[in-house]
Amino acid sequence: MSSESVLYRPQHSQFDELLRPEGELREHWRYPMEVLQSMGVSALQKRQQTAKRILRDDGASYSPGDQLNISHTWQLDLLPMILSSGEWENIENALRERAELLNLILADLYGPRTLISNKVIPPGLVFGHPGFLRACDGIRLPGEHQLIFHAADLVRDRSGEWMVIGDRSQAPPGTGYALENRTVLRRVMPSLFRDAHVHRLANFFLQWRRKLAELAGHKDSPLIVYLTRGAYQESSFEDAFLANYLGYPLVQARDLTVRKGALWLESLDGLRRVDVVLRRTDDCHTDPLVSHSSGGLGVPGLLEVVRSGAVAMANPLGSGILENPALAKYMPAIARHFLGRELRLTSVPSWWCGDPADLKYVREHFEKLLIRPCYRSDNNHSVFVGDLAPGQRDALLASVMARPQAYVAQYAVAPSHTAVLDGDKLGSRPMLLRGYTVAAGSSYSVMPGGLTHVGASADTRHIVSHGGGSKDTWILASEPEAQISNIDGEQSRGPEGSLSLPSRVVENLFWFGRYAERAESGLRLTRTIFEELHSIEPLPTEMLTTLLQAVTHITDTYPGFTTEENLQAPEQELLDVVANRARIGSIASNLESILHAADGVKELFSTDMLRLINDIRDGMDYLNRHLARQLQSAPEELFDPLVTTLLALSGLSQESMVRSRAWRFMEMGRRIERALQSLELLRHTLVPGVEADGPISLLKPVLASLESRIVYKRYYRSGYRLEKGLELLLFDHENPRSLAFQLDSLQHHLEALSASDSRLQMGQDRRCLLKAANTLLLSQPSELAQCDVENGRHVQLEALLLAMEEDLKATAQAIADRYFDHTAGPQLLDQGGRLSS
């Protein structure tokens, strides 16, 4: 064996996934281990780094529940979790059986409630639980399945027995991450994956699509939407990735409205009726009229539309009751009631504190148990009592005694460990397997594998929530499987015209373009000023003051350079305008806005676009780390990578994005913002205090900031003259930085968007733009360059710039009114009858 081999046969009980009790490798691990051993340490480490890079470039990220505004790159261990066919067959059958039982429970609790009338479960277990929504009573989906999609968290104890420690029935997370893990590992280790004959995942997603199509009543072109809470949520990457894979429009609650007894998508083409909602939001965030804990989130009136049968929802509202961990105590009795037999897969031993006998047991064995809230929320977490200090234990026990029905105690299972690649050796981590089922035919289809979570360290007890990692889960087939596409022929996606984008999406694209241009122009201007500060021929003090104050006026970062103090030491203020994320109007704030807008539309971006967006995030971090050290030595050089990335983003959108309406809105945002930034810069630099004749000191940095200085020198060899500068920056239709060029581009995009409009009159957006174009067309550079002797200002130039700015802002507002805003539907009222904020 090679001296650098990392995958030796470990003699350790914690590697029970790999080894038999006698220390021999398990049969299903023999071939994978031989291949991995032959690679050696260095090759495996390189492939692990490749996997990290792919995940980063794909934008695969997650946000912990307590850090929803911070995204972390998803972690994938290079070694897969491999289960033998025999072991998986038992798990698969048990998961299918559990899903069938939970489906019966859900139908019963919102129907005849025989479990309560026959005293199988106590009434308080249901009626006292926030997940039971009385408003959902009697609602049924078409067909025999009420529970469409289900996930179960499984652990294997040290004896090798699998057990369920929890169920997810509202919006089970993780399928998108499982798919991403598989995609990455197939790229990193293609030969091993192919030769190991791993069961593929595509059929599971195909069954999912078919079931949703059934819920739509087999309409020819049903509109099925993927409802998410939006960007910067725990699973925002997964939602975008999965919606793209399944081929459904990704929508948020504000994209939907209830009108005339139906649910509608507020799209670019107006309102489109929705047939099925694939819900990836919890009950409390779906309809604020049903759940008082929603905080106003969700679609008001959605439940009534579901009740009428006008729209189907998967999973249905009210399914959160199945996540009550107290049900684990009663599952054997429930199985006997409905199935007449014991379950194949047992639940972790549990005691519901709402039962007096169970509460007595919990008090006597408190330090040995895991205490879980009956209702999952961001502020309630499971607690291992033994890990708490004495004072914390007393406080937790007091909480349990005060509201016993709200807590469940469980036996603290010590999960088995799995092997992970830990530097140059094998490590051992506790693991949890999340298995998935989806309604199919008369039963359920089980994802062959699922998502394996591993702990952050060998002694991690909260495996999922404490930032460990994940594994691709392999079920080995006896022979190669046939390739299956996730999209069957009947459900294939049509051209863009048949899939209208939500208004929110095009609005995000519009502002993505605006923020990208705003950040780029700000960086260019700041970089130009730094160059002037360090120039061997510095600007006169008056001119430099004008240029510095222009930064404050353009970015709205007041007081900025309107104070004498900052004018005396401009470098520090300039750097703050660049790097202070908390300062509204700063370049860093605009870059953050780019990232936020991108997170709202990432399902539309290519991998290369996502990679550049990640480069912006990395560039911001690099800038903050090095800015203070480079303050005394050409700090403007630190801006170059960010400027280059923003230019690459613009270039990639031009060369790689389809000329769809989505692309046009992004381009319109970019053109409007470039025009406004140029107008602001010219108004605050060339209008005030510039002599009518002679060299124009400020024209040189203005041209540099607008990336037109080289063009000017090539066109005009008679030195810097205001008339010629205005001719290039305002009137030149061939200069991509000129105002005329922006107006031409905007006119082209608005005409293309209006091509299908049957109205005879021109829209307000085109009228405002036409007014701006005519105003510019009727102006003369020679007249604009004339200076008013009395006040030393270019009055005509100022009037033109102000008029153009007003017309362009009106154009932007008209675009928003026409394409982004729709007549408001039902909205939640507070107790005083006012609209809820």
N, C-alpha and C positions, 0 to 999 in steps of 0.2 A: 504493500500500500504506500502511496506517495506520502512523503514526510509532511507535505503541506495539506494533506487531506483533513477536512474538518468533520466529515460525517463518519466518524468511527462508530462502532457499535457501543453505545453507552451502557454501562452496567449500573442502572439507577432505576428505582421503582417509579420515579416520576415520569419516565419515558414509556408508560404503559401503552401509549398509542402505537409505538414502534415495536415494542418487545413483548414476547410471550412471558409468562411467569418464570420460565426456566432461562430466560435471557436471550433467546433466539429471536431474530427479526420475524415479524409477522409476514405471511406470504404476500399480501398485497403491497407490502413496502419493499420487497426484494428488488424488483427492477428499478423503481424510482431511486432507491438508495444507491444502487450500482452506478446509475447515470450521474447522480449528484456527487458521489465520491470521486468519480473520474474527472469531474470539472476542477476540483481543487479549490482551495480557499480564495485565492486571488480572483479567479473567474467568477465565483459565486458573489463575491463582494462587488465586483464590477456590474454584475447583472442586478444586484440589489440597488445599486446607485442608478442604473438605467431605469428600473421600475419607479424609483422616486422621481426621476426627471419626467417620465411619461405622465405620472399622476399629477405632477405640478403643471406640466404643459396642458393637460386635459382640463385643468381647473378643478380637479377632484378635491373637494374640501368639505369640512364639516365645522359647525359652530357648537361648542358645548352649551348645555342649557343655561349656564350662568354667564356665558360670554357670547351672546348672540350677535354682537357687532364685530366679532373677531373671527376670522376664518383661519383654520389650520389645514394644511395639506393632509389628505387622507393617508393613513399608514397601512402599508401592505407588506407582510412578511413573505420573503421569497419562497419558503418551504410551504407547500400546500398541506391542507388537512385532508388526509386520505382515509376513506372508509371502505371496507370490503363490501362486496355485493350482498353477502349474507347478513352482515350487520345492518346495512342500509335497508334491506328489505323489511326487517323488523321495524325500523324507525319509520319508514315510509307508510307501512300499514297502520302504525299507531297514530301518525299525524293525520292520515285520512280519517281514521275512526274518530279522533278528537274533533276535527272540523265538523264531521257529521253530527256529533253530539252537541257541540256548541250551536250549530244551526238549529237544532231542535229546541235548545234552551232559549235562544233568541225568539223564535216563533212562539214559544209557550209564554214567555214573560210579557210579551206585548199582544197576547191572544188569550187563550183560556186560563192560563196560570194554574195548570194542574199541579205543578211542583209545589205551589203554596197551599192549594186546597187539599192535597194529599199529604201535607206536612213533611214533604221531602226536604224542604228548606224553610227556614223561618221567614215570616213576612218582612221583618226589619232588615234582613240581608238585602232585600230588593228595594223596598219603598224608602228606606233611609239612606240609600246610596245616591250621590249626585249624578251618577252615570245613568240612572233610570229616568228617562224623560217621559212623564205622563202624557205629554202632548203627542207622543208617537204611538199611543195605544191604538191598536187596530189597523195600523198601516202595514201593508204587505207588498213586497215586490212580486212581479209576475213570475210564475214558476215555483218550484219547490225549494229553491235556495233563497234564504234571507241573508245569510252570511256569505258574501261573495269571496272575500279575501281574508285570510287569517295567517297569523304567525305565532309560533310557540317557541319560547326560549327553553333550551334543553341543556342540562349538564350531565356529565357522566361521573358518578362517584368513584372512589378508589377501588371499589369492588367490580367496576366495569358495567354497572347498571345505569341506564339512562332514565332520567326523570324530568318532568316539566316543572319549571320554577315560575313561569308566567306566560300569559297570553296577551297578544296585541290584536285587537279587533276593530278599532276605529279607523286608523290609517297606518297599518303595519309598515314601519320603515325598514330599509336595508336592501330591497331587491335591486335598486339601482347600483348600490355599492357592490353587491354580489356580481352584477353584470360587469361593472368596471374592473373588479378584481380579475374576473375571468379574461377580459379583453387584454389587460396588461400582462398577465402571466402567459397567455398564449403568445404574445409578442416577445417576451423576454426568454421563454424556454419553449420554443415551438416544437422542437423534435421530441422532447420528453412528453409534452402534452399529446402530440399526435400518436406516438407509439404506445402510450399508456392506455389508450382507448377510454378517454374520460367521457362520461355521459354529458351531453350538451344541454344547454339551458333554453334554447330557442323554442322548443315545443311548449314549455311552460308559459311563455309570454304569448304564444299563439293561442293557447287555450284561454288566456286572460282576455285577449281581444275578442275572441269568438263569444265569450260569455257577455261582454259588454254590448256586443252587437245584438245578442238575443234580447237584452233588456230594452233595446231601442225598438223592439217589435219587428226586427228584420226590415226596416225601412231601407230604401235604395241608397240614400245618402244621409245617414243619421249624423247629427252633430254631437259628438262625444267630446267633452272638455275635461281637462285634467286640472282640478281645483287645488291650488297651493296657497300657503300663507304669504309667500313672496320671498324676496331677497333677504339675505342676512338672517335667515332662520336656520335651525339646526340642520335641516336636510335640503337646503335650497339647491345645492349642486345635484343631488339625487333627483329632485323634482324636474329640473331642466333636462337632465340626461335621460331620464325615463320617459318623459313626455316626448322627447325627440325620437327615442327608439320606438315607442309605441305608435307615434304618428298622430298624437292628439294635441290640439292647441293648449298651451299652458296659460291658465287664467288665474286671476286673483278675485277676491270677493267683489272688489269695486269694478271689475269687468262685467259683472252680471247684474241683472235687474229683473224684478218681478213685475210683469204687466199683463193685464187681461187674462189672468189665470194661467200664465205660462212663464217659463224662465227664458230670458233673452241674453245673448252675448252682445255687448256694446262694441261693435266692430268698426273697422274703417269704412265699411259699406253701410253702416247703420245698425239696426237691430236684427240679429239672427236667432231663431228659436233653437233652444238647446234640448236635446232628447235624453242624454245620459250625462251624469256628473260622476266622474271618477274622483272620489273625495280623498284628498290627502291632508285634510285638516281634522282636528279633533272636534267632537260634538260641540264643545263650548265656543268654537270659533267659526261655526257654520251658519247658524241663524240666531241673531241676538234676541229675537222675539221668543225663542224657546229657552235659551240658557241665559240666566241672569249674570253668569260669570264671564260673559263674552267680552266685556269691556267695549261693547258697540261693534265688535268685529263680526264679519259674516254678511250674509245676504238676507235682509229683512223680508219675511214672508215666504222663504224658500220651503219651509215645511208644509205649508198649505198647498203649494204647487205639487209637492211630492204626494201628499194625501189624495189629491184629485187624480193622480195618475198621469199628469201632464208631463212629468219628468221622472226618470228613475235615478236613484242614487246608490252608489256602491262605495263603501259599505253604508247601510242605511243609518240615519240618525237614530241614536239610542243604543247603538251596539256597544257603547262604552261600558255598559253594565257587565259585559262578559269579561272585562279586564279586572273586575273585583277579585283580588287574590283570596278573599274569604271563600269564594266558590270552591277552591281547592279542597277544603275540608269536606265538602259535600259531594264531590265528584263521584266517588264510588257509589253513593246512594242514587245520584242522578243517573248514572250509567245503568244501574239495575232497573230504575224506573222506566227509562226509555228503551234501552237495548236488551235488558234482561240478562246482562252478563257484566263481568268486571272489565275494566279498561286494560288494554295491552300496555299502556304507558302510564305509570302512576305519577301523581303530583307530589311535590315535596310536602312532608308532614306539616300541617298548619293548624292553628288555633285562632278562631275568631273571638276577639275580646268582647264582642256583643253577647256572647253566650256566657252566663255566669260560671258554669263549670270550667270552660276554657279560660276565663279570666283568672280564676283561682289557680289553675295550672301555670299560667303565664307569670303571675306574681311570685310563685314558688320557684320557678326556674328562669327568672328574668335575665340573669347575667349570661345564660347560655344560648339565648335566642336572637333571631333577627326580627326586628320590629319594622313592619311595613305599613304605610298608610293605605287604606282601602281605595282611595281615589288618587290616581296619579296626577301630579301637577308639578310646575317648575319649582315650587317652594317646598314640596314634600319629598323626602328621600328616605330610602331604606337605611336602617342603622343597625350595625352589629353592636349589641349592648356591651359586649366584652371589651370593645375598643374605646369605650367612653370613660372619662374620669368620674369619680364617685359623685361629684356634684351634678354632672351632666346626666348620669343615670337616674338620679333622683328626680331631676326635672322632666326627663322623658317618661318615667313611671307616673309622675303626676299628670302629664298630658294624657297618657293612656287611661288612667283612672277617671279623668274628667270627661272623656269622650270615648268610652271603650268600643262603641260600635264603629268607630272610624279607624280602628287598627286591627292588624293581623300579626300574629307571631308565627314564625316558621323556624323549623330546624335549620341551623346554619350548615348547609352542605359544603363539604370540602371538595371542590370539583377536581377532576383529573387534569393532568397537565399535558401539554403538547410541546413538541420540539419547535424552536424558533432559531433563526440565524442571529446569533448574538456576537457581532464582531467577527473574530476568527475561530469561533467554536459554536457548538450547539448550546443553546440555553433552554430553560424550561419555564413555561408560563401556564397559568390556569386558563382554561378555555371554556367558551359557551357557544353552542350552536343554535342559531335561529333558523328554524325550518319554516317553509312557506307552503300554503295550499291555496288553490283557487277553484271555484266551482266549475265543474265540467261534466256534461252529461247528467247522469243520475247521482254522481258522487263528487269527488274532488280530485284534482290533479296536484301532485306534489312536486315542487321544484327539486330536481336531483342534486342535492348538495346543500344549498342555503348559504348563509353568511356566518362565518366563524369569527368570533371576537376573542382576542387574547389579552391577558392582563398586562399592565405596564411593567410589572416586576413579578418575581416568583411568589411573593406573598400578597399580591393584590387580591382583595376580596370583592370590591365592586368592579367587575371585569369590564362592563360596557361603558360606564360613565366616567372613568378616571383616565381617559386618554391613552389606552393601551395601543392595540393595533388590530389588524384583521388578517385573515387568510382566505385564499381561494379554497373552496371545498370540493374535493374530487371524489366522485363515485365511479369506480372502474367498471367498464363494460367488458363482456367476454369477447366482443368483436367490434370493429368500427361501426359507428352509427351513420345513418344517412344524413346529409346536410339538410337542414330545415330552415327556411326563412321565417322570421318573426311576423312577416306580413303576407297573408294569403292573397290570392288574386282578387277576391271580391272586396277586400278591404284596402286595396292599394290606394295610395294618396294621389290625388289629381293635381292639376296645375295650381298655381298660386291663386288664381281667380276663384277656385272652388273652396279655398280655405282662407277666409278673410281673417286678417289679423285683428286681435283685440286693440281697441283704441289706446289702452295703456301701453302696449308694446310699441306702437309707432310713436307715441309720445316719449317713451324712454329713448328710442333711437334718435328722435329729433334732439333731445337734450344731451344725449351722448355726443352727437356731432357738435353741439354748441359748447359743451364743457371742454371737449378735446381742443377745439380751436381757441377757446379762451385761455386754456392752460398754455398752449403753444405760444400764443402771442405774448402772454405775460412773461414766459421764460425768455423769449427773444428780446423783449424790451429790457428786462433786467440784465440780461447778459450784455446787451449793448451799452447800458449805463456803466456797468463795471469796467468794460473796455475803455470807455471815455474817462473814467476816474483814474485809470492807470496808464492813460495815453501819454506819449511824450509831448503831444500838443493838446493839452487839456482845453476844454471849452471855457469861455469866459464865465465868471461866477454867475452872472445873471442868466445866461443860457442854461448852465447846469442846474440852477434852481428851477427853472421852467421845466426842464426835462424830469427832474426828480418829482416835482409836484404833479406832473402828468401821471406818474405811477400811482399816486394816491387817488387822483380823480378817476382814473380808468378802472382801478381795482376796487374802489369804494372802501379802502382800508384806512379810514380816517381815525385820528387826526393825521397820522403819517407825516408827510413832509410839509404839511401846512404849519407845523411848529418849528421854531428856530432851533430847538434842541436837536431834533433829528437831522436838520440840514447841516449841523456842525459835524455830525458823525454819521454819514449816510449809509456806510457799509452794513452796520448792524441792523438798521431798519430795513434795508433791502433784503437781507437774509431772512428777516422775520416775515416779510411779505412773501418770500418764496417758501419757507419751510414750516411755518406755524400752522398746523392743521386745524387748530381751534379758532383761528382768526378767519371770520367770514370774508370772502373775497380774495383770500390769499391763493397763491398758485397751488399750494398743498391742498387747500380746501377744494379747489376745482378738480384736482387729480382724484381726490376722494370721491367727488361727485361722478367722475368718469367711471370709477370702479363700481359705485352703487348703481348707476344706470346700466352698466354692462351686466351686473348680476341679475337685473330684471329681464334681460333679453338674451342671456347666454345661449339659450337653445337655438338661436338664429345664427350664431357665430361659428366659424370654422375653427379647427384646432389651431391654426396659425394665428388667427385673431385672438383666441384665448391666450395663446402663448405671449403675445405682445401685451395684452392686458396684465398678465402676470409680471411681465417685465416692468410695467409702470409701477406696480406695487413694490417690486424689488428695488427699482430705482429710487423710490421715495425713501425706503429704509436705508439705502446706501447713502443718499444725500444727507439724511439726518445724522448718520454715524460719522461722516467725514467733514461736515460743513464747518464745525467749530475749529477743527485743526487746520483747515485750509483758508481761514479767514484772512490771513496775512499774505497769502500767496495765490493769486489768481483764482478766487473761488468760482468765477464764471465757468471755468473748465468743468466743474462738477455738473453744470446744467446740460452739457453736450449730450450725455447718454439719454437723458429724458427727452430732449428735443428730437434726437434721432429716433427714439422709440415712437414718439407721437407722429413723426413724419412717416415712419414705416407703417403705422396704423392707418394713416390716411392713404398711403400708396397701396396697401393691401386691399383696402375697401374699394379702391378704384380698379384694381387689376383682377381681383378674385371674387368679389361679390356679384351675384346675379343682379341685373338691372331691374329689380323688382320694386314694388312700391315701398317696401321696408327700406331698401337702400336709398330711395329718393328722399324719404323723410330724414335720414341721417345726413344726407348731402345738403338738404335745405337748411338743416340746423347749422351745419358747418359754414355754409355760404352766408347766411344771415349774420352769424356771429363774427365772421371775418370782416364783413362789411362794417358792422357796428364798431368793432375794435379799431379798424382803420379810421373811421370817422372820429371816434373819440381821441385817438392819438393826434390826428391832424388838428383837431379843434383846440387841444390843450398845448400844442407846441408851435404850430405855424401861424395861428391867428394872433396871439398876443405879442406885442413888443418886438417885432421883427422889422428891420429896415426895408424900405421898398426897393432899394438898389444895392448893388454890391453882393459879396458872398453871403450866403444864407447859412449861418453857423449850425442851426438845428436841422437843416435839411439832410445833412450827411447821416447823423444817427437815426433820423426818422426813416430814411431809405434803407439803412442797415437793418433796422428792426422789422421792416416790412419785406425783407429779403429782395430788395430791388436796387441796391446800390451798384452792383456789378452791371446790371442791365442799363442803369442810367449812364454809367461811365462809357458803356459801349455805344449807346445811342447819342449822347451829347458830350462833346469834347470841349465845350467852352466853359467848363467850371459849373459850380452849383448855382442854378437859377430857380427861383420859386415857380415861375411860370412853367418851366420844363418839368420840374418835379411834380407839379399838380397834373400836368398832362399825362405823365406816366402812371401816377397813383390813382387818378380819378377816371380818366377818359380812355385809356389804352385797353381795347377789347382783347388784345392778345396777351396781356400781362395777367397771369393767374392770381396776382395779388392786388389787382386794381379793383376799384369799386364797380366799374362798368362790367368787368368779367363776372363779378358776383351777381349782378343784376341779370345778366344774360343767362347764367346758369339757373337762377331761381325761376326766371320766366319759362325756361325749358321744362323744369320739373313740374311747375304748376300746370302748364299746358298738358303734360303727359297725364297728370292725376285727374285732370278735368276732361280727358278725352271721352270718357264714358258718360259724362254728365249731359242729360238731355235738356237742361235749362237753357233758355235763349239768352238770358242776361249773364254777364260776366260776374263771377264771384267777388266778394269783398277782398279776398286775399290778392287776386290778380289786379283789381282796381287800385289798391294801395301800391302795389309794385309798379304798375304802369305810371302812376303819378310820380313815383320816385325816378323812374327811368326818363320820363319827359322833362322833369326838373333838371336832371343832369344833362340831358341832350341840349337844352336851351341855354346852357351856361357856356361861358368862354374862359379858357385858362388865363388869357391876358387880363381880363377884367377882374378875375378872382385874385390875381397877384397884385392888384393895386392896393396900396396901403392908405388908410385914412390918416392924413397928416395931423389932425387935431388930437386924436386919441391913440395914435400909433397902433391901430389894429386893422386887420384885413376884414372889414365889415362885410363885404359881399361874400367872401369865403366863409365867414362865420354863419351868415344867414343860410347859405347853401348847405353847409354841414348839419346845421340844426334841423333844417327842413327834411334832408335825407334821413337823418336819424329818426325823426318822428314818423316818417312814412315806413321805414323798415320795421320799427317797433309795431306799428299798426298792422303791417303784413304778418309779422309773427303772431300777433294776437288773433288776427283773422284766421290763420291756419289752425290755431288752437281751438277757436270757436267752431270751426267747420269740421275738423277731423277728430279732435280729442274729447270734446264735451258733448254729452247727449242730455236730453231732458231728463231731469232726475226722477227716479222711481220712488218706491216706498222707502222711507228713512225712519230710523229709530228715534222715538221721542223720550225725553226724560219725564220724571214724575210731574213736572210743571207744564208739560205740553210743549216744551221747546225742543228743537232739533238737538240730538246728542252730538257732542263734538267728537 
